[in-house]
Amino acid sequence: MSRHTITPASVGLVLLSLLFIEARVAHAAETSVWTLDAAARQALTVAPEIREASAEVAAREGALTQAGAWPNPSIDLRADQKLGVEDGNGGTDLTQVVITQPLPLTRLASQRHQAEAQLAAARERLRYVRIARETEAARVFHGLQLAQARLTLAKQRVAFVAGLEPASTRRSDRVVRYLTPLERARLAILHEAAEQEVTSAEGKYSEAAAQFRALLAIGPEATPQTALLAPPSPPPPLDELLKGLDAHPALVADDQDIEAARAGIDVARASRFADPTLGVFRERDFLNGARRDYNGVMLSVQVPLWNLNSGGVARAQAETDQARERRTAQRRELETRLRQAWLHLGHLIEQAERYRERLLGPARRMLELARRGFETGESNVLALVDAYNTYFDAEVRYLELLQESWQEAAELRLAAGVALNQAEAIP
């Protein structure tokens, strides 16, 4: 019967460093370490949604310029043969020149007020789009963080099992441990399972990295690495967040939409009938046996006889009601999301802290004791496998709790309408 040996002394230091070391990202010079702030800035730089919202702001600025512009005057010229017929000389003469100017007496002020409100709403929507893109960048960034951490942990699994291999080649070790065929088979299965875990983690990391590269528009040859997952800070008090909810860019945009709709009622009222038109003319005619020029002024006003154009006013009033109710529904939804995100984030932070103190720490100590007991023959391989699975499963769950906490923090910022550079108290 063959005999194999295992020594704790030669692999202990390496094993401890593999189990407790934090994942480092010191790769090649071309590999950069991404932080959340850097990833969010890059995502905002390349996001087409930002350019689209910026174009809307530019369009509203143009509309504001146009809203205050007076209508152009018009010139009418008339040429006929009247004078030639009258004096018998024949020919065609210019007999009339008319210059008319529409007078938008009340319409321009209302149009400008409406355009100003629409421009302010577009600017607030641009702010909201920026926060939404930061939230998406955070989702992808924290997903890559988790994939990177799980890959590092999977490699630690392989290293741990490799440290348990029979030490038959280390003849100088004094402590030996006999391994039965069943124990060797279990260790082989454990090692293969660890290798499969690495393969799975590498696949998930590749997927997360592909999403990260696509969102940030970085080259496919880049190997993005992120800062380490760490516990987020607690959120600020809920009352403070609720107090500032009305300053949310989505709600401010809705407020401006309501203001624009109200101004639209004034515009509709002022536009019920055509603008009065003031005209100045110069006319030539045959008077008292001679050709004579004379000047005149005329005023044109539409007579509301058949069409009062009241439908436009009713439509503007209905659009105002729509904007008001849309704002009410938006605030209700944002407040609900804010409360849920705040409660969930606080719960996740507390759960992660308890998990780290009451489960992860004891599981780590249990694994070390089981490893030592197995190497010295005090415990069997089943106890080691159980401690191994308990510890590494606990590590995975702890990493997932951290990632979920950061994801919820991003959702809280979005619900509160707070950008990353403003979120001093929000993680």
VENVENDA-V931705 format. One record per residue. N is the residue number from 1. RES is the residue in one small letter. SS is DSSP state (~ for helix, > for strand, _ for the rest). Layout:
n=N res=RES ss=SS
n=N res=RES ss=SS
//
This chain:
n=1 res=m ss=_
n=2 res=s ss=_
n=3 res=r ss=_
n=4 res=h ss=_
n=5 res=t ss=_
n=6 res=i ss=_
n=7 res=t ss=_
n=8 res=p ss=_
n=9 res=a ss=~
n=10 res=s ss=~
n=11 res=v ss=~
n=12 res=g ss=~
n=13 res=l ss=~
n=14 res=v ss=~
n=15 res=l ss=~
n=16 res=l ss=~
n=17 res=s ss=~
n=18 res=l ss=~
n=19 res=l ss=~
n=20 res=f ss=~
n=21 res=i ss=_
n=22 res=e ss=_
n=23 res=a ss=_
n=24 res=r ss=_
n=25 res=v ss=_
n=26 res=a ss=_
n=27 res=h ss=_
n=28 res=a ss=_
n=29 res=a ss=_
n=30 res=e ss=_
n=31 res=t ss=_
n=32 res=s ss=_
n=33 res=v ss=>
n=34 res=w ss=>
n=35 res=t ss=_
n=36 res=l ss=~
n=37 res=d ss=~
n=38 res=a ss=~
n=39 res=a ss=~
n=40 res=a ss=~
n=41 res=r ss=~
n=42 res=q ss=~
n=43 res=a ss=~
n=44 res=l ss=~
n=45 res=t ss=~
n=46 res=v ss=~
n=47 res=a ss=_
n=48 res=p ss=~
n=49 res=e ss=~
n=50 res=i ss=~
n=51 res=r ss=~
n=52 res=e ss=~
n=53 res=a ss=~
n=54 res=s ss=~
n=55 res=a ss=~
n=56 res=e ss=~
n=57 res=v ss=~
n=58 res=a ss=~
n=59 res=a ss=~
n=60 res=r ss=~
n=61 res=e ss=~
n=62 res=g ss=~
n=63 res=a ss=~
n=64 res=l ss=~
n=65 res=t ss=~
n=66 res=q ss=~
n=67 res=a ss=~
n=68 res=g ss=_
n=69 res=a ss=_
n=70 res=w ss=_
n=71 res=p ss=_
n=72 res=n ss=_
n=73 res=p ss=_
n=74 res=s ss=>
n=75 res=i ss=>
n=76 res=d ss=>
n=77 res=l ss=>
n=78 res=r ss=>
n=79 res=a ss=>
n=80 res=d ss=>
n=81 res=q ss=_
n=82 res=k ss=~
n=83 res=l ss=~
n=84 res=g ss=~
n=85 res=v ss=~
n=86 res=e ss=~
n=87 res=d ss=~
n=88 res=g ss=_
n=89 res=n ss=_
n=90 res=g ss=_
n=91 res=g ss=_
n=92 res=t ss=_
n=93 res=d ss=>
n=94 res=l ss=>
n=95 res=t ss=>
n=96 res=q ss=>
n=97 res=v ss=>
n=98 res=v ss=>
n=99 res=i ss=>
n=100 res=t ss=>
n=101 res=q ss=>
n=102 res=p ss=>
n=103 res=l ss=>
n=104 res=p ss=_
n=105 res=l ss=_
n=106 res=t ss=_
n=107 res=r ss=~
n=108 res=l ss=~
n=109 res=a ss=~
n=110 res=s ss=~
n=111 res=q ss=~
n=112 res=r ss=~
n=113 res=h ss=~
n=114 res=q ss=~
n=115 res=a ss=~
n=116 res=e ss=~
n=117 res=a ss=~
n=118 res=q ss=~
n=119 res=l ss=~
n=120 res=a ss=~
n=121 res=a ss=~
n=122 res=a ss=~
n=123 res=r ss=~
n=124 res=e ss=~
n=125 res=r ss=~
n=126 res=l ss=~
n=127 res=r ss=~
n=128 res=y ss=~
n=129 res=v ss=~
n=130 res=r ss=~
n=131 res=i ss=~
n=132 res=a ss=~
n=133 res=r ss=~
n=134 res=e ss=~
n=135 res=t ss=~
n=136 res=e ss=~
n=137 res=a ss=~
n=138 res=a ss=~
n=139 res=r ss=~
n=140 res=v ss=~
n=141 res=f ss=~
n=142 res=h ss=~
n=143 res=g ss=~
n=144 res=l ss=~
n=145 res=q ss=~
n=146 res=l ss=~
n=147 res=a ss=~
n=148 res=q ss=~
n=149 res=a ss=~
n=150 res=r ss=~
n=151 res=l ss=~
n=152 res=t ss=~
n=153 res=l ss=~
n=154 res=a ss=~
n=155 res=k ss=~
n=156 res=q ss=~
n=157 res=r ss=~
n=158 res=v ss=~
n=159 res=a ss=~
n=160 res=f ss=~
n=161 res=v ss=~
n=162 res=a ss=~
n=163 res=g ss=_
n=164 res=l ss=_
n=165 res=e ss=_
n=166 res=p ss=_
n=167 res=a ss=_
n=168 res=s ss=_
n=169 res=t ss=_
n=170 res=r ss=_
n=171 res=r ss=_
n=172 res=s ss=_
n=173 res=d ss=_
n=174 res=r ss=_
n=175 res=v ss=_
n=176 res=v ss=_
n=177 res=r ss=_
n=178 res=y ss=_
n=179 res=l ss=_
n=180 res=t ss=_
n=181 res=p ss=~
n=182 res=l ss=~
n=183 res=e ss=~
n=184 res=r ss=~
n=185 res=a ss=~
n=186 res=r ss=~
n=187 res=l ss=~
n=188 res=a ss=~
n=189 res=i ss=~
n=190 res=l ss=~
n=191 res=h ss=~
n=192 res=e ss=~
n=193 res=a ss=~
n=194 res=a ss=~
n=195 res=e ss=~
n=196 res=q ss=~
n=197 res=e ss=~
n=198 res=v ss=~
n=199 res=t ss=~
n=200 res=s ss=~
n=201 res=a ss=~
n=202 res=e ss=~
n=203 res=g ss=~
n=204 res=k ss=~
n=205 res=y ss=~
n=206 res=s ss=~
n=207 res=e ss=~
n=208 res=a ss=~
n=209 res=a ss=~
n=210 res=a ss=~
n=211 res=q ss=~
n=212 res=f ss=~
n=213 res=r ss=~
n=214 res=a ss=~
n=215 res=l ss=~
n=216 res=l ss=~
n=217 res=a ss=_
n=218 res=i ss=_
n=219 res=g ss=_
n=220 res=p ss=_
n=221 res=e ss=_
n=222 res=a ss=_
n=223 res=t ss=_
n=224 res=p ss=_
n=225 res=q ss=>
n=226 res=t ss=>
n=227 res=a ss=_
n=228 res=l ss=_
n=229 res=l ss=_
n=230 res=a ss=_
n=231 res=p ss=_
n=232 res=p ss=_
n=233 res=s ss=_
n=234 res=p ss=_
n=235 res=p ss=_
n=236 res=p ss=_
n=237 res=p ss=_
n=238 res=l ss=~
n=239 res=d ss=~
n=240 res=e ss=~
n=241 res=l ss=~
n=242 res=l ss=~
n=243 res=k ss=~
n=244 res=g ss=_
n=245 res=l ss=~
n=246 res=d ss=~
n=247 res=a ss=~
n=248 res=h ss=_
n=249 res=p ss=~
n=250 res=a ss=~
n=251 res=l ss=~
n=252 res=v ss=~
n=253 res=a ss=~
n=254 res=d ss=~
n=255 res=d ss=~
n=256 res=q ss=~
n=257 res=d ss=~
n=258 res=i ss=~
n=259 res=e ss=~
n=260 res=a ss=~
n=261 res=a ss=~
n=262 res=r ss=~
n=263 res=a ss=~
n=264 res=g ss=~
n=265 res=i ss=~
n=266 res=d ss=~
n=267 res=v ss=~
n=268 res=a ss=~
n=269 res=r ss=~
n=270 res=a ss=~
n=271 res=s ss=_
n=272 res=r ss=_
n=273 res=f ss=_
n=274 res=a ss=_
n=275 res=d ss=_
n=276 res=p ss=>
n=277 res=t ss=>
n=278 res=l ss=>
n=279 res=g ss=>
n=280 res=v ss=>
n=281 res=f ss=>
n=282 res=r ss=>
n=283 res=e ss=>
n=284 res=r ss=>
n=285 res=d ss=>
n=286 res=f ss=>
n=287 res=l ss=>
n=288 res=n ss=_
n=289 res=g ss=_
n=290 res=a ss=>
n=291 res=r ss=>
n=292 res=r ss=>
n=293 res=d ss=>
n=294 res=y ss=>
n=295 res=n ss=>
n=296 res=g ss=>
n=297 res=v ss=>
n=298 res=m ss=>
n=299 res=l ss=>
n=300 res=s ss=>
n=301 res=v ss=_
n=302 res=q ss=_
n=303 res=v ss=_
n=304 res=p ss=_
n=305 res=l ss=_
n=306 res=w ss=_
n=307 res=n ss=_
n=308 res=l ss=_
n=309 res=n ss=_
n=310 res=s ss=_
n=311 res=g ss=~
n=312 res=g ss=~
n=313 res=v ss=~
n=314 res=a ss=~
n=315 res=r ss=~
n=316 res=a ss=~
n=317 res=q ss=~
n=318 res=a ss=~
n=319 res=e ss=~
n=320 res=t ss=~
n=321 res=d ss=~
n=322 res=q ss=~
n=323 res=a ss=~
n=324 res=r ss=~
n=325 res=e ss=~
n=326 res=r ss=~
n=327 res=r ss=~
n=328 res=t ss=~
n=329 res=a ss=~
n=330 res=q ss=~
n=331 res=r ss=~
n=332 res=r ss=~
n=333 res=e ss=~
n=334 res=l ss=~
n=335 res=e ss=~
n=336 res=t ss=~
n=337 res=r ss=~
n=338 res=l ss=~
n=339 res=r ss=~
n=340 res=q ss=~
n=341 res=a ss=~
n=342 res=w ss=~
n=343 res=l ss=~
n=344 res=h ss=~
n=345 res=l ss=~
n=346 res=g ss=~
n=347 res=h ss=~
n=348 res=l ss=~
n=349 res=i ss=~
n=350 res=e ss=~
n=351 res=q ss=~
n=352 res=a ss=~
n=353 res=e ss=~
n=354 res=r ss=~
n=355 res=y ss=~
n=356 res=r ss=~
n=357 res=e ss=~
n=358 res=r ss=~
n=359 res=l ss=~
n=360 res=l ss=~
n=361 res=g ss=~
n=362 res=p ss=~
n=363 res=a ss=~
n=364 res=r ss=~
n=365 res=r ss=~
n=366 res=m ss=~
n=367 res=l ss=~
n=368 res=e ss=~
n=369 res=l ss=~
n=370 res=a ss=~
n=371 res=r ss=~
n=372 res=r ss=~
n=373 res=g ss=~
n=374 res=f ss=~
n=375 res=e ss=~
n=376 res=t ss=_
n=377 res=g ss=_
n=378 res=e ss=_
n=379 res=s ss=_
n=380 res=n ss=_
n=381 res=v ss=~
n=382 res=l ss=~
n=383 res=a ss=~
n=384 res=l ss=~
n=385 res=v ss=~
n=386 res=d ss=~
n=387 res=a ss=~
n=388 res=y ss=~
n=389 res=n ss=~
n=390 res=t ss=~
n=391 res=y ss=~
n=392 res=f ss=~
n=393 res=d ss=~
n=394 res=a ss=~
n=395 res=e ss=~
n=396 res=v ss=~
n=397 res=r ss=~
n=398 res=y ss=~
n=399 res=l ss=~
n=400 res=e ss=~
n=401 res=l ss=~
n=402 res=l ss=~
n=403 res=q ss=~
n=404 res=e ss=~
n=405 res=s ss=~
n=406 res=w ss=~
n=407 res=q ss=~
n=408 res=e ss=~
n=409 res=a ss=~
n=410 res=a ss=~
n=411 res=e ss=~
n=412 res=l ss=~
n=413 res=r ss=~
n=414 res=l ss=~
n=415 res=a ss=~
n=416 res=a ss=~
n=417 res=g ss=_
n=418 res=v ss=_
n=419 res=a ss=_
n=420 res=l ss=_
n=421 res=n ss=_
n=422 res=q ss=_
n=423 res=a ss=_
n=424 res=e ss=_
n=425 res=a ss=_
n=426 res=i ss=_
n=427 res=p ss=_
//
